[in-house]
Amino acid sequence: MPNFRSMLCIRHRLARLCLGTALAALAACGGGDSLPDLPPGPPHTSAERSLPSVVADWVKGQFGPTARHANRCAAPRSGTDPYTGMPYPDRPGRTLDENHWLRSWTHANYLWYDEVEDRNPALHSTPDYFALLKTEALTPSGAPKDQFHFFLRTDEWSALSLAGEYPGYGMRWSVQQANPPRELIVAYTEPDSPATAPGAGIARGARILAINGIDLVHESDPERLDSMLRALQPRAAGVSTQFTILDAGANVPRITTLRSAQVTSAPVQNVKTFEGPNGRTVGYLQFNDHMRAAEPQLAQAIATLRNAGATELVVDLRYNGGGYLYIASQLAYMIAGEMNSHGKVFERAIFNHKIQARGLGLPPMPFFSTGSGNSMPTGLPLPSLDLRRVYVLTGSDTCSASESLINGLQGIDIEVVKIGAATCGKPYGFLPEENCGNTYFSIQLQSENAKGFGDYADGMQPTCSIPDDFTQALGDPREARMAAALHYMASGACPAPSAVASTKQLRRTQARSGPMLRPLQGLHQRILQAR
């Protein structure tokens, strides 16, 4: 949230970032929900010609019920899950059992199950085997069709998705350049985190020059790079790391030491109003993650903006890698209101053809107008702004449920003016499944809006293409993307290129692993490959 959407869900985060479907499924997102097992399909034609067809009870093209291998673990847990209060279901087993479960589960549920090569599960470790259980096809642009396949330790996923917690320093990174001279910039920070503690004072726009004395900008030794990058993603609280940083607008670097802590993410920040063009009252909110904690925070933010008389709204999704889909549906309702959304479909989930043929999919998701029963009481009415137009600030980390928010609103003819850069391109969703201490995220559905549109695997293009501006705080009217939104409000057109703030045009892929979960997994791989 993968924002752990330095993983994906990296999150990107990570996959940030899990895009689910039905409210009931989303309430349990993080383990347990799955679709019924289906009969085995025809054998795959892509063969491992150097291997015999039967090895260690594996028969190519034959798939047994997922339940046969579920919870048979090479290292079974004992005791009670602190997040559910239930005993762990693990039983003694083998890595092979875990791999057989992954294989059968993938064949039953993966959206492109018929594009997965059926490999012998006895020849791989469990994490390595899961990485193979996906399509290798490409999109029309040449990008991998499935860029969102990942797993997390279940305790890590539970801490993030249920409590919004992760071990770290409270900084979200943006990779401006992965190869030397590298450029890693702080995109935003979490309140009450080590980064914002007295004496640290790290803010948006700070450039990281060195970590524990290792030159981030120019280092080429793989071992030193690996050591440096691991220091950026601590797996526990209490890890001390020295940063050499150059603050935005400063000429002289400084050194500060941060001690990692269990950071609680604030998914909604910087809620404010100010006078916009032609006397309009403009509301702004920075929305970083569709996690459970966001539900009451979004409701409070929209109520605040409504009470302040906001007639225009800017939602900053540039670093939002996704998460729970019901949160996107609720926010869409709070933007559009009852009159614009009543009785209409927010999103439909399209599963693989085996599931669709047997009618085992999920019903269309409506625009949810009340609390979910998770972070807000069931049935509690949500506030709304009743708008016909919304401005959304986007970037390559705008992913999954964030794209569903845009697509769902466009499906009911709400004008969405997208300011920034193309989104990540994830019209797909997971129903996360837990087995033996790992939670797996494998694409199970494609989403579409009320008009039947869901074809944005190469990203949604912006209305106005504006580079990210790290010289100003998020939400500042002078920040380039915010200024462009205000210009569009006033004129109905994008600003001329000469009027755009002179920020460096990005050649980057923003880390799909923001600070939540393992924030820099994507960065780690990218920098090591680019050295």
N, C-alpha and C positions, 0 to 999 in steps of 0.2 A: 500499500500500500502502500501494495504491495503497499511526513508522508512517507510511508514506506514505499511510496511509489517510486523510490529509488529501487524498488523490486518490481512493483507493478501494481497492484489491485484496487511495483514493481512494482511501489509499488508499484511501482509503479507500481515510486509505488505503486507492485508492484503492484502489478501488478499489482502504492497506492496502493486500490484497488483492486472488491469482487462485485461484479454486476450480476445480480440474481434476477428472479422473476416474480413469483407470487409472494405476497406479504407473509404468508405462513412459512414459506421456504426461507425468506429473508430473516425472519425472526430467529431461525435456527442456523443461519449462515455461519459457517465455521465448523460444521461437522454434522453428519447424521442424515441429512436429506439426500435422497437419490431416487431415481426413477426405477421402476421394476426391471428385473432382468429380462432380456429378450432371447428368443431362440438364436442359436449360432447362425451366422451368415455363411455365405459361400467361402471356400478357401481363397486365400490371397494368392495372386499370381506372382508377386515379387518374392523370389525365393533366395534363401541363403544357400547357394549351390554347394558350398564346401562343407555343409553340415548334414548329418543324417536327419531324416524327417522326424524321428522320435528320440528325444534325449531327456532323461530325468522327468518323466511323465508329461512331457510337452508333445503335443501333436499339432503340427502346423495347420492352421485353419479351423481347428476345433476349440470351442470355448465353452467351459462349464459355467454354472451359476456363480455369480460374484460372492454370494453368501458362503459358498463352500470354503473359501479361503479367508474370509473376513476375520480380523482380530487374531489371526495366528501370527505371532510376532517373534522375531529373533531375539528381541530384548523386551519381554513383556513388562509393562508397568504394573505396580501394585498400589493399593490404597484408593483414595478418593480424588476425583478431579476437583480442584478448588474452585473452578469456574461454574461447574454444573451441580456439584454436590453429589454426583453419582459415582459409584465404583467404576474404575477403569474396566472395559470389557475385554482386555487383552488375555490371550491364552498362549501357552508355550508353542512355538512354531519355528519356522526357518525363514531365512531371507527368501528362499524359493517360494514359500507360501505368500509372502508379501508381494513378490513379483507376479505370481499367478493372479492374485487379487487385482493388482493394477492392470494386468492384461485383460482380464474379463470385464472389469469395470469400464475400461476404455472402450472395449468393443461394444458394450451395451449403450454407452452414454455419449462418447465423444462425437461432436458434430460431424467430423470428417473421418469417422472410424474406418471407412473403406479405403482411405488413403494412408493408413498406418501399416508399415511393414511388420509382419508378424515374426518377431525374433525370439529365439530360445531364451526364456527367462532364467535358465540355470547358468547362463554365461555372463551375467551382469550383477553388480551390486544394486540395491534398491534405488538410491537416488539416480544412478547412471541409467538404469533401465527406464525409469519414468521419463527421463529426458528424451528417450527414443520413441516414446508413444505419442507421436504427433505427426501431422502432415509435413512434408518437405516441399509442398507446392509454393508458388510465388503469386503475388498479386499482379495486376496489369503493369504496375510501375517497377516490378522486379523485386519488391520487398518480400520477406517471408510472409506467407499467408497466416501463419500462427506465430506471433511474436510474444504470446502472453501465457506460455506454458510454464508453470512453476509450482513449487511446494514450499511450505514453511513448517517448522516445528509447531505442533498444535498449541503448546503453551505460549509460544510467541504470537501466534495468530490470535489466540483468545485474549491475550493482554492488549493487543492492538485494537481488535475489532470490538471488544466488549468494553474495555476500559480506556482505550486511546493512549496506551502507555507503551514506551519503548526506551531502551537504554541508549543514551546519547548525550549530545551537548545542546540540542535544541536549535540546530541550524539546518536550513534547507539549502542545498547547493544547486548551482547552475553551472554546467560545463560549457564554457565559451570556446575552448579549444583543448582537445585531448592530447594532441601530439606537441612536442616542444616547439616553441615556448608555450607551455600549458597555461590555461587561464581558468581558475576555479573561483567563482564569486558566490557570496552569500546572497540568496534570493530573499529570504525572510527568516525571522527567528521566532521561536515560541516564547510566550511570556513566562516569567518565573522559571527560566531554565538557566543552566550554567552560562550560556552565551550572553544572557541579559543581566546576569548577577552584577552587583557592584564590583568595580575593578575590571570587569571583562568588557562590557559595553560594545559588544559586536552587533552590527546592524547591517541592513541591506546595503549591498554595494561593496562590502569589504572583500578584498582579494586575498586569498590564501597563498603565501609565497613559499613557506616551508612548514614542515611538520616534524617535530622532534629533531630539528636540525637538518633534515633531509630536504634538499632543494626540490620543491614540487614543480617548479617552472622548467628546469632543465635536466633533472635526474634521468639517467638512462639504464642504470643497473637494475635488472629485474628483481633481485632480492630486496634491494633498498626501496624500490617502488612498492613492492608487495608489503613491506613493513610499514611504510608510510600510509598506504591506503587502508590497511587493517586498523591503523590507529584512528582513522576517521569513522570507523563503524564498530565501536566497542560492543561486546556482547553482554556486558554487565555494567552496573554502576560502580563508581569508585576508581575508574581508570583515569590516570592523569596524562594529559597530552599537551605538549607545548606547540603553540601556533605562532608563526611569524605572519603578520597580516599588514596590509596597507588599507587603511580605512578610506571610504569614498571621500574624495576631495583632499586627501592628505598627500604630502610629498615624502614623508619619512615613515618607514615601517615601524611597527612596534611588536614586542613579544609578549604574549600572555599565555598562562597555563590554565587549562580548563580541566575540571574533574567531572567525569561523566556521572550522570544521575538518571534515575527513572523519570523520564520526561512525560508529562501528560499533555497531549496535543490539544490545542485550541482550534477546532476546525473552522470556526467563524470568528473573524477578527475585523477591526477597523470599521465598525458600523458607524456611518456618519451621514449627514446631509449638508448641502451647501447650495448657494444660489447659482443656478446655471444660466444658460442662454435665455434671453427674453423673459427673465424673471421666474423661470421654472425652478422648482425645488428638486434637486437631484439627490437621490439616495445612492449610497455605495456600500457594498459589503464584500469583504475578501473571504471566499469560501474555499478551504483547502482540502477537505476530505469528507466523503459521504459516509462517515462512521456514525454509530448510534448516538454518540454524544452530540452530534450536529443537530438532531431533531429539535430539542428544546431551544438550542442556541439560534437556529434559523427562525423558529417561531417568534422568539423574543426580538430578533433583529427586524423582521418584517413588521411586527407590531410597533416597534420604535420608529421605523421609517414611515409607517402609515400615520402614526400620531403626529409626526413632524410635518405631515402634509406633502410627502414625496409624490411628485407626478411623473418623474422619470427614474429609472433604476439602472445602475451599472453593477453587474455581478462579476467579480474578478475570479475567473476559473483558471488562470494561466498555469497554476501549479497543482490543480486538482486532478489526481489520477484516477478518481472514481470511488467505488465502494458500494454500499447498499442501494439498490435501485428504488426502494420505496421512499428513500430520502429525496431522490431526484423527483419522483412523482409528487411528493408533498410540496417541494419548493416550486415546481411548475404550477401547482394549484395556487400557491400563495402569490405567485406572480400574476397569473391569469384571472383568478377569481372564479366564483361559482357560475356566473352567467356564461363565461367563455368556455368552461370546461365540463359542466354538468352532463353526465351520461356519455361522455366521450372517452375514447381509448387513449391512454398515455403511451402504452407500448404493448406489442405482441411478441411472444417468444416463439421462434421457429426452431424445433429440434431436428435431430437426424430423421431420415425418412422412415426408419423402422418404428421409432417412437410416434411420429406423426400418423403413420398408417394404422396404428393400434389405438389412436385417440388418447395417448398417455401424456400428452403435453399439459400445459397449464393454461388457464383461462386468461384472456387479455387483462392487462393491468389498467385500472382506471386512474384518474387523477385523485389521489387520496386527499380528502378535505379535513380529516380528523387525525388525532393522535393514534399511534400504532399499537400502543400497549407495551412498547419496549422502553423508550426513554420518556415517553409522555403517556398519560392515561388514555386508554381506548375510548374513542368517541369524542374526545375533547376537540372542539372546533378550532381549526387553524385560522389565523388572520390572513387577509389577502389585500393586495394593492389594486386588483382589477385592471391590469394594464393590457393594452393591445400591442405594446412594443417594449422590448428590453434590450439593453446593450450588454454584451458579454465580452470580457477580455480573455483572449485565448492564446495558447502556445502549444508546443509539442508535448507538453505534459498534461494538456487538457484531454482526458481520456475516459473511456468506458461510461460510467454513470453520468459524467459531466457532458459527454456527447449525447447521451440519451435525454438529458434535460433540454438541450438545444433541439434535438430531433423531435422530441415529444411536443414541444411548444409549436414548432413549425408545422407539425401534423394537424394542429387545430387553428392554423393561420394566425398565430401570434408572430409578429415580425421580430426576428432575432438579428440584431446588427452585431456581427462578429468583428472585433477589433484586435489585431495582433498577428499571429502566425497560424498556420494550419494545425489542426488538432492531430492527435496521435493515430486515429483511425482504428477504433475498436468497437464495431457494432456487434460484439459478441459478449457472452456472459458465462459465468460459472455457477454451479451449485457446489460449493466446496465440500469435499468429502474427507473425513478423518479415518485413518487406519494406523494402528501401532505407533501413535505418537507423532505422526506427520499429517498435515492437512494438505490435500492436493487440489490444485486449481487447473482444470482441464476444460477447454472450451466445449460447452454443451448446447449452446443455443445462439442463434442470430436474432437480433432484435429489429423490429420495424415499427414505425409510427402509425397513426391512424390512417394515413394515406398509403400505407404499404411500402414506405421508403425506408431502407436500411443499408444502402449501398455506399458506404463511406470508409471502406477498408484502407484507402490511401489518405484518409483524413478529410476533415471539413475545411474548405478554403475560407479565409477571412474575407469579410466585406471590405475592410481596409487593412492592408499589410503594413504593420508597424513593428519595428524591432523593440525588444525589451529595453527598458531604460533603467539602469541601475544607479543613476545619479540622483534619483528622487525616491522618496518613500512611496510605498503602495498606497493608493487612495489620494495622493497629492494631485490636485488639478494640473500641476505642471508636468507630471510624469507622462511620458510620450503617449502611451496607450490610452490613459485617461484623457489627456488633452485631445487626442483624436476623436474619442467618443463625444466629448463636449463640442468639438468642431462639427461633427456629423449632426448632433442635435440642433445646432444653430443653422446649418446650411443644407442638410440632407445629402452631403457629399463628403468624401474623404479629403483630408488635407493634402495639399500638394507636397511632393517629396521634399522640396526645399524647406517646408514648414515643419517637417518632422524633426524631433530632437536628434541631435547628432550623436546618437549612440552607435557603437560598433555593430555593424550588421553581423548577425550571429552565423557562425559556421558550425554550430554546435548541435549536439543532441542532448537536450537537458536530461540529466540522470533520471532514468525511469525508476530510480530508487531514490526517493526523497528521504527525509530523515526518519520516516516511520519504518519500523521493522529494520531490515538491514539496508540502510539508506543508500549505500554506495556500491551495491553489487554490480549494477550496470556500469557505473563509472570505473570500478576496479577492472573489469574485463576490457573496457574501451581503452583505458590508459595503457594497460599492459600490452594490448595489441598494437597501439599507436606509437610505442616507444621508439 
